[in-house]
Amino acid sequence: YAFHERSGMPAMGYMALAKGYFSRRQNGKTLPESVRALYDTPENDAVCRKLLTLSERSGLSAAALAILYFSAQPFAAVPLVSFSSETQLEDAMTALACDMTAGLAQELRKLRERY
């Protein structure tokens, strides 16, 4: 992050949606062991709780907010994502249609703060 902030070089976030970690948690679904092993950390748990709070306030899903996180950075950033259903794609597309307010952008930038 600091490198991109200093240099202005763009970032590309591979696995930006963490194999459904945030959306599964939001929807009360069980995390597969493969997802839990990679993503179920205290840091991601804290980010997830913040995303769920923002989701309640904004009406956007945790997945859409995770994608919007990239747009809130002070440098060009592109999330690389994939979907296993059309419903997931449609949900993520709401991030593109969102008119992100300065307040939401600030809240999204706070996601990277220490917990």
Buried (B, 14 or more C-beta within 10 A) or exposed (E): EEEBEEEEEEBEBEEBBBBBBBBBBBEEEEBEEEBEEBBBEEEBBBBBEBBBEBBEEBEBBBBBBBBBBBBBBEBEBEBEBEBEEEEBEEBBEBBEEBEBEEEBBEBBEEBEEEE
